[in-house]
Amino acid sequence: MNNIYETAYEYIEEIVKNIAPADPDKYDLIQDVALIILEKSPDFISELHDKKQLKYYIARVIMNNLFSTSSPYYCKYKKYQNTIDIYKLNI
């Protein structure tokens, strides 16, 4: 089972670095997605791996976290970053 989680982490790093290479918070995103995967049932993760769907599932979790304004990642990092960027424009 540990091997599946190692594979999952490699997928997370690969996908995040391809989707958001310039994102200053990409390592935070990697950690948040890894935590989401670890919180899932081991049976669920194993089933995805056996069906060759784990990489797709991880990609969906990453995309949802990057682009959904209600995602944990957005609420922790991007919400305030966008506010700071707007403030800088008004100075």
One Martini backbone bead per residue (centre of mass of N, CA, C, O) as a GRO file, in nm:
protein
   91
    1MET     BB    1   0.056   0.064  -0.019
    2ASN     BB    2   0.295   0.262  -0.008
    3ASN     BB    3   0.349   0.254  -0.313
    4ILE     BB    4   0.089   0.401  -0.395
    5TYR     BB    5   0.156   0.668  -0.243
    6GLU     BB    6   0.415   0.726  -0.396
    7THR     BB    7   0.284   0.741  -0.672
    8ALA     BB    8   0.085   0.966  -0.604
    9TYR     BB    9   0.298   1.182  -0.538
   10GLU     BB   10   0.428   1.183  -0.817
   11TYR     BB   11   0.174   1.272  -0.965
   12ILE     BB   12   0.132   1.536  -0.821
   13GLU     BB   13   0.396   1.672  -0.897
   14GLU     BB   14   0.371   1.647  -1.204
   15ILE     BB   15   0.099   1.797  -1.244
   16VAL     BB   16   0.160   2.064  -1.102
   17LYS     BB   17   0.417   2.136  -1.274
   18ASN     BB   18   0.242   2.145  -1.544
   19ILE     BB   19   0.000   2.342  -1.462
   20ALA     BB   20   0.183   2.522  -1.219
   21PRO     BB   21   0.495   2.634  -1.253
   22ALA     BB   22   0.454   2.955  -1.143
   23ASP     BB   23   0.339   2.887  -0.877
   24PRO     BB   24   0.420   2.987  -0.555
   25ASP     BB   25   0.206   2.749  -0.425
   26LYS     BB   26   0.271   2.453  -0.531
   27TYR     BB   27   0.365   2.311  -0.262
   28ASP     BB   28   0.096   2.348  -0.118
   29LEU     BB   29  -0.072   2.190  -0.320
   30ILE     BB   30   0.072   1.924  -0.292
   31GLN     BB   31   0.007   1.889   0.011
   32ASP     BB   32  -0.303   1.908  -0.004
   33VAL     BB   33  -0.344   1.668  -0.197
   34ALA     BB   34  -0.203   1.456  -0.027
   35LEU     BB   35  -0.401   1.480   0.209
   36ILE     BB   36  -0.654   1.399   0.057
   37ILE     BB   37  -0.552   1.116  -0.018
   38LEU     BB   38  -0.492   1.017   0.279
   39GLU     BB   39  -0.805   1.054   0.370
   40LYS     BB   40  -0.865   0.828   0.212
   41SER     BB   41  -0.943   0.527   0.148
   42PRO     BB   42  -0.745   0.261   0.085
   43ASP     BB   43  -0.948   0.114  -0.097
   44PHE     BB   44  -0.999   0.344  -0.296
   45ILE     BB   45  -0.706   0.382  -0.391
   46SER     BB   46  -0.659   0.089  -0.480
   47GLU     BB   47  -0.885   0.081  -0.690
   48LEU     BB   48  -0.779   0.306  -0.870
   49HIS     BB   49  -0.509   0.171  -0.929
   50ASP     BB   50  -0.620  -0.097  -1.054
   51LYS     BB   51  -0.792   0.085  -1.280
   52LYS     BB   52  -0.611   0.329  -1.378
   53GLN     BB   53  -0.736   0.615  -1.205
   54LEU     BB   54  -0.547   0.785  -1.021
   55LYS     BB   55  -0.437   1.012  -1.202
   56TYR     BB   56  -0.711   1.132  -1.273
   57TYR     BB   57  -0.805   1.193  -0.988
   58ILE     BB   58  -0.574   1.383  -0.917
   59ALA     BB   59  -0.627   1.587  -1.142
   60ARG     BB   60  -0.908   1.669  -1.039
   61VAL     BB   61  -0.821   1.771  -0.762
   62ILE     BB   62  -0.633   1.988  -0.866
   63MET     BB   63  -0.831   2.147  -1.040
   64ASN     BB   64  -1.033   2.208  -0.815
   65ASN     BB   65  -0.828   2.363  -0.634
   66LEU     BB   66  -0.744   2.584  -0.845
   67PHE     BB   67  -1.065   2.670  -0.963
   68SER     BB   68  -1.209   2.668  -0.686
   69THR     BB   69  -1.360   2.892  -0.453
   70SER     BB   70  -1.422   2.630  -0.238
   71SER     BB   71  -1.151   2.539  -0.188
   72PRO     BB   72  -0.904   2.490   0.033
   73TYR     BB   73  -0.677   2.625  -0.127
   74TYR     BB   74  -0.816   2.889  -0.194
   75CYS     BB   75  -0.889   2.972   0.102
   76LYS     BB   76  -0.580   2.980   0.198
   77TYR     BB   77  -0.437   3.141  -0.065
   78LYS     BB   78  -0.588   3.287  -0.315
   79LYS     BB   79  -0.787   3.481  -0.187
   80TYR     BB   80  -0.557   3.672  -0.068
   81GLN     BB   81  -0.390   3.717  -0.320
   82ASN     BB   82  -0.608   3.868  -0.482
   83THR     BB   83  -0.632   4.101  -0.280
   84ILE     BB   84  -0.339   4.196  -0.295
   85ASP     BB   85  -0.333   4.255  -0.600
   86ILE     BB   86  -0.554   4.473  -0.594
   87TYR     BB   87  -0.412   4.661  -0.394
   88LYS     BB   88  -0.158   4.716  -0.570
   89LEU     BB   89  -0.321   4.858  -0.803
   90ASN     BB   90  -0.424   5.105  -0.602
   91ILE     BB   91  -0.135   5.246  -0.534
   0.00000   0.00000   0.00000
